[in-house]
Every structure is written in C-alpha cells, then in structure tokens.
C-alpha cells in the first residue's frame, strides 16, 4: 500500500499497453485556424461517462467552430494518461486530481486547463460507488478489511477514496487489498467472485446494479461534498508553445461542459458511441456534475488525504497545477 509512484517509468509502460498512438496530424505546432485549416489535437481519455461532454461538444461543433478537431485515445486511468501528455504523445488529457497532484509533486510539467467533473454530493446517488454483490456479507466499508477491492489504477483518486471510506467507517485501510482492474472489467469480476468489492464509476456502476449488486459507500463524497474529481490538462511546454490552441480548447470545453450539464438525454445518447453499455442499463446511469470551475477547497482536502496516505514525495503546489 505504500509503493511510491514511479510516474516516468511504470505509468509510461501502462500507457504503451493501454492506449492507441493517436493521430498522425497531431497539431503539436500548428496554430488553430491559422490559414483556414483545422488543428487536430489528440486527447487521452478514459471510456467512461465522465468524458461525455467532449464527445458531445465535438458532435455539436463547439470545437470545429474554433478550428479544432479532437482525436480521442483511450487509456485505463489518469495515471497512464499523465506521462503521455508530458511526453507529447497527447496534446491534452483527462485525469483524476490525485494523479495530477502526484505528477506535480514529482515535478512532471503538467497544467490543468479546464474543469472535468464533480460528484453530485448526494450519498447513494452519485456517479461513483463502492459496490459488492447483492448476496455479499459485506455491509459497510469497515468490512473490507482483509478483502480484495478493485480500483482502476493504484495510487490515484480511487485509492484515496476507498481508504477514506474505510477509515470513516472505523476500519483500517492498510488491511484492504487493492488490485488494479479496468472499470469495464469490474462488473464481471465482481459477479464471478474474483473480487470482493469494486470501486466503480458510471457506466460500470449501472451494470453492477443491473446484476443485483449494491452500494456500501459513496467514497468521493466521503472525501468532500461536491468533490472536483478530474480535470483536463496539458503539458506546460505545449501550453507555452501553443497558447492559442490551448485557449480555444478551454473555450470549447467550457461550452461542452455547460451543454452536457443541461442536456442529460443527449449525454446518455453520446455515451453509446464510445462504450458498450446497453441502452436499458444506460437509462439508469447516474450522471456526474459538470460545473464550470473546480472546487479548490475540496481539492485541498483531497491533497491532505493523499499526503496522509503517503502518495506524495513532496506536497503538490496547487497554484502551479490549477488554472
């Protein structure tokens, strides 16, 4: 539980296995619309409901209006996307806040540029949950001591969240066995008894519920109400060399977030284009919130818990990380 993140090495190896290479028209040095053309930027994403606004924004023309085309590349988690952005494989990425803070604490030159998602703040009605099978004897997060719990990647926000829930319920988080598993593999693993619990987000959460699974905690809310869970980011080098592209990406993303937050039906429809979730299950998905701005106080609380759990070599500089 106390392994340090070797972000330049281990995460890079995960990235190689988990992502596609991206577009040959990377847009790395082009200025968007500089001569009536379009700049293509590769965005590293996780195929979950959280990123629906970007898919929706591309469909609605919010990016093309600004001379941008998004090329999406999938990864298992933010810990894999960070080194891809830092190395220039992706121009932009989507990552949980803990992975971004770990990167900054290790002097990885990344900068958040646009808000991502936030929890709903409603226990038992969030886009994430700690789940078990319907007939499991596990009743609370405290009962996870000695049990095998799946999270998408180690040393990210979901590890902090699970530990926060176990601690809040009176248990010892060091006694929980955390294992890595992609979100879309968790429902089958839980149903098959290969894991005792799963820390999932939508649409995997809806799939588990459709299998008779149940929630035992809302870990993101246990960290802080209305937690900023993830943000979009770029490298400091790309931001310095392509300020106009970054500005256009920020503007289009902000428009996409606002549109997604007020058009839930269109969000559910767009999710079917990049996930395999059945329509009847998708109808039951709990959507996250897509606010315009990050919640600084909640991020500071997340940083405190990350430090308590030994995730940082040194405290991350939030002023350097956040927009």
C-alpha positions in Angstrom: 0.0 0.0 0.0 3.0 2.3 0.4 4.6 1.8 -3.0 5.7 5.1 -4.5 4.6 6.1 -7.9 7.4 6.0 -10.5 5.4 8.1 -12.8 8.1 8.4 -15.5 8.5 4.6 -15.8 5.7 2.4 -14.6 2.9 4.7 -15.8 4.6 5.0 -19.1 4.6 1.3 -19.5 0.9 1.1 -18.7 0.3 3.8 -21.3 2.1 1.9 -24.0 -0.1 -1.1 -23.4 -3.4 0.7 -22.8 -3.6 3.4 -25.4 -3.6 3.9 -29.1 -0.9 6.0 -30.8 -3.1 8.9 -31.7 -3.4 10.9 -34.9 -0.6 11.5 -37.3 -1.9 15.0 -37.6 -1.0 15.8 -34.0 -1.4 19.5 -34.2 1.6 19.8 -32.0 2.9 23.0 -33.5 0.0 24.3 -35.6 -2.0 27.3 -34.7 -5.7 26.5 -34.9 -7.3 28.1 -38.0 -4.1 29.9 -38.9 -4.7 29.6 -42.6 -8.3 28.5 -42.7 -7.3 25.0 -41.7 -8.0 22.8 -38.7 -5.7 21.7 -35.9 -6.1 18.2 -34.8 -5.2 17.5 -31.1 -5.1 14.1 -29.5 -6.9 13.8 -26.2 -6.1 10.9 -23.8 -9.4 9.8 -22.2 -10.9 7.0 -20.1 -14.0 5.5 -21.8 -16.4 6.4 -19.1 -19.4 8.7 -18.7 -17.3 11.5 -17.2 -15.8 12.5 -20.6 -19.2 12.6 -22.5 -19.0 16.4 -22.8 -16.0 16.3 -25.1 -17.7 13.7 -27.4 -20.9 15.8 -27.3 -19.0 19.0 -27.9 -17.3 17.6 -30.9 -20.6 16.4 -32.3 -22.3 19.8 -31.7 -19.4 21.7 -33.4 -18.1 23.6 -30.4 -14.5 22.6 -31.2 -14.7 22.8 -35.0 -16.1 26.4 -34.7 -12.8 27.2 -33.1 -10.7 25.4 -35.7 -10.1 22.3 -33.6 -10.6 18.6 -34.2 -10.3 16.1 -31.3 -8.7 12.7 -31.8 -9.7 10.5 -28.8 -7.3 7.9 -27.5 -8.4 5.5 -24.6 -6.4 4.6 -21.5 -7.2 2.7 -18.3 -6.7 5.6 -16.0 -5.3 9.1 -15.4 -2.0 7.7 -14.1 -1.4 6.3 -17.6 -2.5 9.5 -19.4 -0.2 11.8 -17.5 3.1 10.6 -19.0 1.5 10.6 -22.4 0.7 14.3 -22.2 4.0 15.1 -20.6 5.9 13.3 -23.4 3.9 14.9 -26.1 2.0 11.8 -27.2 -1.2 13.6 -26.4 -1.8 17.3 -26.6 -4.4 17.1 -23.8 -5.6 14.6 -21.3 -8.3 13.8 -18.8 -7.1 12.7 -15.3 -8.3 12.4 -11.8 -6.9 15.1 -9.5 -4.8 12.7 -7.4 -2.8 11.6 -10.4 -2.3 15.2 -11.4 -1.1 16.1 -7.9 1.3 13.2 -7.8 2.7 14.4 -11.2 3.3 17.9 -9.9 4.8 16.6 -6.7 7.3 14.7 -8.9 8.0 17.8 -11.0 6.2 16.4 -14.0 5.4 19.6 -16.1 1.6 19.4 -16.5 -1.0 22.1 -16.0 -4.8 21.7 -15.6 -6.6 23.9 -18.2 -10.3 23.1 -17.9 -12.7 21.6 -15.3 -13.7 18.0 -15.7 -16.3 16.5 -13.4 -17.6 16.8 -9.8 -19.5 14.4 -7.6 -23.2 15.1 -7.1 -22.8 15.4 -3.4 -25.7 13.0 -2.8 -24.8 9.9 -0.9 -26.2 6.8 -2.6 -27.0 8.9 -5.7 -23.6 9.6 -7.2 -21.9 8.6 -10.4 -19.4 6.5 -8.4 -19.8 4.0 -5.6 -18.1 1.2 -3.6 -20.0 -1.9 -4.6 -20.5 -5.5 -3.6 -22.6 -8.4 -4.9 -26.2 -8.5 -3.7 -25.7 -11.5 -1.5 -22.3 -10.4 -0.1 -22.0 -10.4 3.7 -20.1 -7.1 3.4 -22.3 -4.4 4.9 -20.0 -1.4 5.2 -16.6 -0.2 4.1 -15.2 -1.4 7.5 -15.9 -5.0 6.4 -13.4 -4.6 3.6 -10.5 -5.4 5.9 -8.8 -8.5 4.5 -10.9 -8.3 1.4 -9.9 -7.8 -2.3 -11.1 -4.5 -3.7 -10.8 -3.4 -7.4 -9.8 0.1 -8.4 -8.9 1.1 -12.0 -5.3 2.1 -11.2 -3.3 2.1 -8.0 -2.1 5.4 -6.5 -5.0 7.5 -7.9 -8.1 9.2 -6.6 -10.0 5.9 -6.2 -7.3 4.5 -3.9 -7.7 7.6 -1.7 -11.5 7.4 -1.9 -11.6 3.8 -0.8 -9.2 4.4 2.0 -11.3 7.4 3.1 -14.5 5.3 3.2 -12.8 2.5 5.2 -11.4 5.0 7.6 -14.7 6.8 8.0 -16.5 3.5 8.8 -14.0 2.7 11.5 -11.8 0.3 9.6 -8.1 0.1 8.9 -7.4 1.0 5.2 -4.0 -0.7 5.3 -5.8 -4.0 5.8 -7.6 -3.8 2.5 -6.1 -5.5 -0.6 -6.4 -3.1 -3.5 -6.0 -4.6 -7.0 -5.9 -2.9 -10.5 -8.7 -3.7 -12.9 -10.2 -1.6 -15.7 -13.7 -0.2 -14.9 -15.4 -2.2 -17.7 -14.0 -5.4 -16.4 -15.2 -4.9 -12.8 -18.8 -6.0 -13.2 -17.9 -9.5 -14.5 -15.1 -9.8 -11.9 -17.5 -8.9 -9.1 -20.3 -11.1 -10.4 -17.8 -14.0 -10.8 -16.4 -13.7 -7.3 -12.9 -12.8 -8.3 -13.0 -9.7 -6.2 -15.0 -8.9 -3.1 -15.8 -5.3 -3.9 -15.3 -2.8 -6.7 -14.8 1.0 -6.7 -16.6 1.9 -9.9 -17.9 4.9 -11.9 -20.6 5.0 -14.5 -21.4 3.2 -16.7 -19.9 0.2 -14.8 -21.9 1.2 -11.7 -25.2 0.8 -13.6 -24.1 -2.5 -14.9 -23.3 -3.8 -11.5 -26.7 -2.7 -10.2 -28.4 -4.4 -13.1 -26.6 -7.6 -12.0 -28.1 -7.3 -8.5 -25.1 -5.6 -6.9 -25.4 -2.9 -4.2 -23.6 0.1 -2.9 -22.0 0.2 0.5 -20.4 3.7 0.3 -20.1 6.8 -1.8 -16.3 7.3 -1.5 -15.9 10.5 -3.4 -18.4 12.2 -1.1 -16.6 10.7 1.9 -13.6 12.8 0.8 -15.6 16.0 0.4 -19.0 17.2 -0.7 -19.1 18.3 -4.4 -15.5 17.0 -4.9 -13.8 18.0 -8.1 -12.8 14.5 -9.3 -11.0 15.2 -12.5 -9.8 17.9 -14.9 -8.5 18.3 -18.4 -4.8 19.2 -18.7 -1.8 19.7 -21.0 1.9 20.0 -20.7 3.5 23.3 -19.6 5.6 23.1 -22.8 2.6 22.7 -25.1 0.8 25.5 -23.2 3.8 27.8 -23.7 4.3 27.0 -27.4 0.6 26.8 -28.4 -1.3 29.4 -26.2 -4.0 30.0 -28.9 -4.8 26.3 -29.3 -5.0 25.9 -25.5 -7.3 28.9 -25.2 -9.6 27.5 -27.9 -9.6 24.1 -26.2 -10.6 25.8 -22.9 -13.4 27.8 -24.5 -14.8 24.8 -26.4 -14.6 22.5 -23.3 -16.3 25.1 -21.2 -19.2 25.3 -23.7 -19.3 21.5 -23.8 -19.5 21.1 -20.1 -22.3 23.6 -19.8 -24.2 21.9 -22.6 -23.8 18.5 -21.1 -24.9 19.6 -17.7 -28.2 20.9 -19.2 -28.9 18.1 -21.8 -28.7 14.8 -19.9 -30.6 12.9 -22.6 -28.0 13.8 -25.2 -25.3 12.8 -22.8 -26.8 9.3 -22.4 -27.1 9.1 -26.2 -23.5 10.1 -26.9 -22.2 7.6 -24.3 -23.5 4.7 -26.5 -21.0 5.8 -29.2 -17.9 5.0 -27.2 -18.9 2.4 -24.6 -20.7 -1.0 -25.0 -23.3 -0.3 -22.3 -26.8 -1.5 -23.3 -29.4 1.2 -23.7 -31.7 -0.2 -20.9 -28.8 0.0 -18.5 -27.6 3.4 -19.7 -31.1 4.8 -18.9 -30.3 4.1 -15.2 -26.9 5.7 -15.2 -26.4 8.5 -12.6 -24.7 11.4 -14.3 -21.9 13.4 -12.6 -22.0 17.2 -12.4 -20.0 19.3 -14.9 -19.5 22.6 -13.2 -17.6 25.4 -14.9 -15.0 25.8 -12.1 -13.1 23.4 -9.9 -13.8 23.3 -6.1 -10.5 24.5 -4.6 -11.4 23.6 -1.0 -12.3 20.0 -1.9 -9.1 19.6 -3.9 -7.1 20.8 -0.9 -8.9 18.1 1.2 -8.0 15.5 -1.4 -4.4 16.7 -1.2 -4.4 16.3 2.6 -5.6 12.7 2.3 -3.1 11.9 -0.4 -0.3 13.1 1.9 -1.7 11.1 4.8 -1.7 8.0 2.6 1.9 8.6 1.5 1.2 9.3 -2.2 3.4 12.4 -2.5 7.2 12.7 -2.2 6.5 16.4 -1.5 3.3 18.4 -1.2 2.0 19.4 -4.6 1.8 23.1 -5.5 -1.8 23.6 -6.3 -1.2 27.1 -7.6 1.2 25.6 -10.2 -1.3 22.9 -11.1 -4.7 24.6 -11.2 -5.8 27.2 -13.8 
